[in-house]
């Protein structure tokens, strides 16, 4: 293969794939302006949303249900993931100034929490399938919370193992333009195999497995809800559709670009500079879209639930933002709209115990 350089911050991030040695200042200028700004917005928004989720579950929900355990771990994973973005914002705007040790930590932490988020979403879809479609079986299970904790522990362990290449091979190195970047430095004898393994694993574990699982589980859930009686099913169906659509919109574009890059790497094709520039633009945009998902998780998986929304209102009451009378009025109206199910959340089917 012809000499290649990394066009991006590291080998785990979507922007870190091989492109020909082309001088394209327009792409670089676009990245230096767009990505730090976008990272900042995602960081602030996601930090507020996921921090609120953690406070609510710790102080109010007390991790009472299986779903609480999954949502808490999802918020923690999203939060850790978001904490890596300031490092990449600085790297994109200037260069990597944090040294090799922080390169290993930040790159590895990014990978751990990227995989963790995707696998927890997979667990959530399976949990909802069990609770709705296999409701009779799950009601007899007295160790659901224990199983969910063990499941989350297993997810974290698996993701740490998957991130070992990033922890081991990431280094702060200087490229031909004398710019220091945080990249993965592969051994010369087995570098191609490791690179392909990283790319393929990211596609399978980071997208394909969650996507297929969610489609299967939520399709069966939707069918089950459509066969149910009452208006409450339509609210749950809206949430099912919102979850799947958000996942596809956020993750599919990047994975299409990732697949194109991987196939190009397998064929050892040398692309034109124009093609590489277009792909670089596509990577920057799809990477940013994928990052939006960690901001949507609190909205899609938590804030749409009436039970969690009520807890959020209690936080506002305790902090003096609303009065006890306003809280009572809202809860009363919520009970009236919930109708015959004695104020049980419309998300009971989507967020079962």
C-alpha positions as CSV (number, residue, x, y, z in Angstrom):
1,X,0.0,0.0,0.0
2,X,1.1,3.6,-0.6
3,X,2.0,5.7,2.4
4,X,-1.0,6.9,4.4
5,X,-1.5,9.3,7.3
6,X,-4.2,9.6,9.9
7,X,-6.7,12.3,9.1
8,X,-8.2,12.8,12.5
9,X,-7.7,12.6,16.2
10,X,-7.4,8.8,17.0
11,X,-8.1,5.4,15.6
12,X,-11.3,4.9,17.5
13,X,-13.0,8.1,16.6
14,X,-14.9,8.0,13.3
15,X,-12.6,10.6,11.8
16,X,-9.5,8.5,12.2
17,X,-9.2,6.5,9.0
18,X,-6.6,6.2,6.3
19,X,-6.7,8.7,3.5
20,X,-4.0,9.6,0.9
21,X,-1.5,12.2,1.7
22,X,-3.4,15.1,0.3
23,X,-3.1,18.7,1.2
24,X,-6.6,19.9,1.8
25,X,-6.7,23.0,4.0
26,X,-10.4,23.5,3.4
27,X,-11.3,20.3,5.2
28,X,-8.8,21.1,8.0
29,X,-10.3,24.6,8.4
30,X,-13.8,23.2,8.5
31,X,-12.8,20.8,11.3
32,X,-11.1,23.4,13.3
33,X,-14.2,25.6,13.4
34,X,-17.1,23.1,13.3
35,X,-16.0,20.3,15.6
36,X,-14.9,22.3,18.7
37,X,-18.2,24.3,18.5
38,X,-20.3,21.2,18.1
39,X,-18.4,19.3,20.8
40,X,-19.0,22.2,23.2
41,X,-22.8,22.1,22.5
42,X,-23.0,18.3,22.9
43,X,-20.9,18.4,26.0
44,X,-23.0,21.0,27.8
45,X,-26.3,19.6,26.8
46,X,-25.4,16.0,27.5
47,X,-23.8,16.9,30.8
48,X,-26.9,18.7,32.1
49,X,-29.3,16.0,30.9
50,X,-27.4,12.9,32.1
51,X,-26.4,14.6,35.4
52,X,-30.0,15.2,36.1
53,X,-30.8,11.6,35.4
54,X,-28.2,10.4,37.8
55,X,-29.4,12.8,40.6
56,X,-33.0,11.7,40.1
57,X,-32.2,8.0,40.3
58,X,-29.9,8.3,43.3
59,X,-32.0,10.7,45.3
60,X,-35.6,9.9,44.3
61,X,-36.0,6.7,42.4
62,X,-33.4,4.8,44.6
63,X,-32.9,2.3,41.7
64,X,-36.1,0.4,42.6
65,X,-36.6,-1.3,39.3
66,X,-34.6,-3.2,36.6
67,X,-35.0,-0.3,34.2
68,X,-33.7,2.1,36.8
69,X,-30.4,0.1,37.0
70,X,-30.0,0.2,33.2
71,X,-30.9,3.9,32.9
72,X,-28.5,4.8,35.6
73,X,-25.6,2.9,33.9
74,X,-26.6,4.4,30.6
75,X,-26.4,7.9,32.0
76,X,-23.0,7.1,33.6
77,X,-21.7,5.8,30.3
78,X,-22.9,8.8,28.4
79,X,-21.4,11.1,31.0
80,X,-18.0,9.5,30.8
81,X,-18.2,9.6,27.0
82,X,-19.0,13.3,27.1
83,X,-16.1,14.0,29.4
84,X,-13.7,13.0,26.6
85,X,-15.1,15.6,24.2
86,X,-13.2,18.6,25.6
87,X,-9.9,16.8,25.0
88,X,-10.9,16.2,21.4
89,X,-12.1,19.7,20.9
90,X,-8.7,21.1,22.0
91,X,-7.0,18.5,19.8
92,X,-9.0,19.5,16.8
93,X,-8.5,23.2,17.3
94,X,-4.8,23.1,18.0
95,X,-3.1,19.8,18.5
96,X,-2.7,17.1,21.2
97,X,-1.1,18.7,24.1
98,X,-1.9,16.2,26.9
99,X,0.9,13.7,26.4
100,X,0.9,9.9,25.8
101,X,-0.6,8.9,29.1
102,X,-3.7,11.0,28.8
103,X,-3.9,9.9,25.1
104,X,-4.2,6.3,26.3
105,X,-6.7,7.2,29.0
106,X,-8.9,9.4,26.9
107,X,-8.9,7.2,23.9
108,X,-9.5,4.1,25.9
109,X,-12.3,5.8,28.0
110,X,-13.9,7.0,24.8
111,X,-14.0,3.4,23.4
112,X,-15.2,1.9,26.7
113,X,-18.1,4.2,27.0
114,X,-19.0,4.1,23.3
115,X,-19.4,0.4,23.4
116,X,-21.0,0.5,26.8
117,X,-23.7,2.9,25.6
118,X,-24.6,0.7,22.7
119,X,-24.6,-2.6,24.7
120,X,-26.8,-1.1,27.5
121,X,-29.3,0.1,24.8
122,X,-29.3,-3.5,23.6
123,X,-30.0,-4.7,27.2
124,X,-32.8,-2.2,27.5
125,X,-34.5,-3.5,24.4
126,X,-34.3,-7.1,25.6
127,X,-35.5,-6.0,29.0
128,X,-38.6,-4.3,27.5
129,X,-39.2,-7.3,25.3
130,X,-39.2,-9.6,28.4
131,X,-41.4,-7.2,30.4
132,X,-44.0,-6.7,27.7
133,X,-44.0,-9.8,25.5
134,X,-43.0,-12.3,28.3
135,X,-44.8,-10.4,31.1
136,X,-46.0,-13.5,32.9
137,X,-42.5,-15.0,33.1
138,X,-40.9,-11.8,34.3
139,X,-43.4,-11.2,37.1
140,X,-42.3,-14.5,38.7
141,X,-38.6,-13.4,38.7
142,X,-37.7,-12.1,42.1
143,X,-34.0,-11.4,41.2
144,X,-34.6,-9.1,38.3
145,X,-32.6,-6.2,39.8
146,X,-29.7,-8.5,40.7
147,X,-29.7,-9.9,37.1
148,X,-29.7,-6.3,35.7
149,X,-26.8,-5.4,37.9
150,X,-24.9,-8.5,36.9
151,X,-25.8,-7.7,33.2
152,X,-24.4,-4.1,33.5
153,X,-21.3,-5.4,35.2
154,X,-20.8,-7.8,32.4
155,X,-21.3,-5.0,29.8
156,X,-18.6,-2.9,31.5
157,X,-16.2,-5.8,31.6
158,X,-16.7,-6.7,28.0
159,X,-16.2,-3.1,26.9
160,X,-13.0,-2.7,28.8
161,X,-11.7,-5.8,27.1
162,X,-12.7,-4.5,23.7
163,X,-10.9,-1.2,24.5
164,X,-7.6,-2.8,25.3
165,X,-6.1,-2.0,21.9
166,X,-6.8,1.7,22.5
167,X,-5.4,1.6,26.0
168,X,-2.2,-0.2,24.8
169,X,-1.5,1.2,21.4
170,X,-2.6,4.9,21.7
171,X,0.3,7.3,21.7
172,X,0.9,11.1,21.3
173,X,3.0,11.2,18.0
174,X,4.1,13.8,15.6
175,X,3.0,13.6,12.0
176,X,4.8,14.8,8.8
177,X,3.3,18.3,9.3
178,X,5.0,18.5,12.7
179,X,1.6,18.4,14.5
180,X,1.2,16.2,17.6
181,X,-1.9,13.9,17.5
182,X,-3.3,11.2,19.6
183,X,-3.3,8.1,17.4
184,X,-3.0,4.3,17.6
185,X,0.5,3.2,16.6
186,X,0.2,-0.3,15.2
187,X,3.0,-2.9,15.2
188,X,4.5,-3.3,11.7
189,X,4.1,-7.0,11.5
190,X,0.4,-7.3,12.6
191,X,-0.8,-3.7,12.2
192,X,-3.3,-4.4,9.3
193,X,-5.0,-7.3,11.2
194,X,-5.4,-5.1,14.4
195,X,-6.7,-2.2,12.3
196,X,-9.3,-4.4,10.6
197,X,-10.2,-5.9,13.9
198,X,-10.9,-2.5,15.4
199,X,-13.0,-1.4,12.4
200,X,-15.0,-4.6,12.2
201,X,-15.6,-4.8,16.0
202,X,-16.8,-1.2,16.0
203,X,-19.3,-1.9,13.3
204,X,-20.6,-5.2,14.8
205,X,-20.6,-4.3,18.5
206,X,-21.2,-0.6,18.1
207,X,-24.0,-0.7,15.6
208,X,-25.0,-3.9,14.0
209,X,-25.7,-5.9,17.2
210,X,-27.8,-3.1,18.9
211,X,-29.6,-2.3,15.6
212,X,-30.7,-5.8,14.9
213,X,-31.6,-6.5,18.5
214,X,-33.7,-3.3,18.7
215,X,-35.4,-3.9,15.5
216,X,-36.4,-7.5,16.5
217,X,-37.4,-6.7,20.0
218,X,-39.3,-3.4,19.3
219,X,-41.1,-5.0,16.3
220,X,-42.5,-7.7,18.5
221,X,-43.2,-5.1,21.2
222,X,-45.1,-3.0,18.8
223,X,-47.1,-6.0,17.6
224,X,-48.0,-6.8,21.2
225,X,-49.0,-3.3,22.0
226,X,-51.2,-3.1,18.9
227,X,-53.1,-6.2,20.1
228,X,-53.6,-4.6,23.5
229,X,-56.7,-2.6,24.4
230,X,-56.9,1.0,25.6
231,X,-55.3,4.4,24.5
232,X,-52.2,3.9,26.6
233,X,-50.7,1.6,24.0
234,X,-50.4,4.5,21.5
235,X,-48.2,6.5,23.8
236,X,-45.9,3.5,24.2
237,X,-45.9,2.9,20.5
238,X,-44.8,6.5,19.9
239,X,-41.9,6.0,22.2
240,X,-40.9,2.7,20.5
241,X,-40.9,4.5,17.1
242,X,-39.0,7.5,18.6
243,X,-36.3,5.2,20.1
244,X,-35.7,3.3,16.8
245,X,-35.9,6.3,14.6
246,X,-33.4,8.3,16.7
247,X,-31.0,5.4,16.8
248,X,-31.1,4.9,13.1
249,X,-30.8,8.6,12.3
250,X,-27.9,9.1,14.7
251,X,-25.9,6.0,14.1
252,X,-26.6,4.7,10.6
253,X,-24.9,7.5,8.6
254,X,-21.6,7.1,10.4
255,X,-21.7,3.4,10.0
256,X,-22.3,3.6,6.3
257,X,-19.2,5.8,6.0
258,X,-17.3,3.4,8.3
259,X,-18.2,0.5,6.1
260,X,-17.0,2.3,3.0
261,X,-13.7,3.1,4.6
262,X,-13.3,-0.5,5.8
263,X,-14.0,-1.9,2.4
264,X,-11.6,0.5,0.9
265,X,-8.9,-0.6,3.4
266,X,-9.6,-4.3,2.6
267,X,-9.3,-3.7,-1.2
268,X,-6.2,-1.6,-0.6
269,X,-7.6,1.0,-2.9
270,X,-5.9,4.4,-3.3
271,X,-8.5,7.1,-3.6
272,X,-8.2,10.5,-5.3
273,X,-7.7,13.6,-3.2
274,X,-11.1,14.9,-4.1
275,X,-12.8,11.6,-3.0
276,X,-10.8,11.6,0.2
277,X,-11.9,15.2,0.9
278,X,-15.5,14.4,0.4
279,X,-15.2,11.3,2.7
280,X,-13.5,13.5,5.3
281,X,-16.4,15.9,5.2
282,X,-18.8,13.0,5.5
283,X,-16.9,11.6,8.5
284,X,-16.9,14.9,10.3
285,X,-20.7,15.4,9.9
286,X,-21.7,11.8,10.6
287,X,-19.4,11.7,13.6
288,X,-21.2,14.8,15.0
289,X,-24.6,13.3,14.3
290,X,-23.7,10.1,16.2
291,X,-22.6,12.1,19.2
292,X,-26.1,13.7,19.4
293,X,-27.4,10.3,20.5
294,X,-25.9,10.6,24.0
295,X,-27.9,13.9,24.5
296,X,-31.1,12.2,23.2
297,X,-30.8,9.2,25.6
298,X,-32.1,11.1,28.7
299,X,-35.0,12.5,26.6
300,X,-36.0,9.2,24.8
301,X,-35.3,6.7,27.6
302,X,-36.1,8.8,30.7
303,X,-37.9,12.1,30.3
304,X,-40.7,10.7,28.2
305,X,-41.6,8.5,31.2
306,X,-44.3,10.0,33.5
307,X,-42.7,8.4,36.6
308,X,-39.4,10.0,35.9
309,X,-41.0,13.3,34.9
310,X,-42.9,13.4,38.3
311,X,-39.6,12.8,40.1
312,X,-38.1,15.7,38.1
313,X,-40.9,17.9,39.2
314,X,-40.2,16.9,42.8
315,X,-36.6,18.1,42.3
316,X,-37.9,21.4,41.1
317,X,-40.2,21.7,44.1
318,X,-37.4,20.8,46.5
319,X,-35.1,23.4,45.0
320,X,-37.8,26.1,45.2
321,X,-38.4,26.3,41.4
322,X,-42.1,25.4,41.8
323,X,-44.5,25.3,44.7
324,X,-46.1,22.4,46.4
325,X,-49.4,23.6,45.1
326,X,-48.1,23.6,41.5
327,X,-46.7,20.1,41.9
328,X,-50.0,18.8,43.3
329,X,-51.9,20.3,40.5
330,X,-49.7,18.8,37.9
331,X,-49.8,15.3,39.5
332,X,-53.6,15.6,39.7
333,X,-53.9,16.4,36.0
334,X,-51.5,13.5,35.3
335,X,-53.8,11.1,37.2
336,X,-56.8,12.3,35.3
337,X,-55.2,11.8,31.9
338,X,-53.8,8.4,32.9
339,X,-57.5,7.3,33.5
340,X,-58.4,3.9,34.8
341,X,-54.9,2.7,35.8
342,X,-54.8,4.6,39.0
343,X,-52.1,7.1,38.0
344,X,-49.7,4.5,36.8
345,X,-47.3,6.0,34.2
346,X,-48.0,5.4,30.6
347,X,-44.5,4.2,30.5
348,X,-45.3,1.3,32.7
349,X,-45.2,-0.9,29.7
350,X,-42.0,0.7,28.5
351,X,-40.3,1.0,31.9
352,X,-41.5,-2.0,33.8
353,X,-40.1,-3.1,37.1
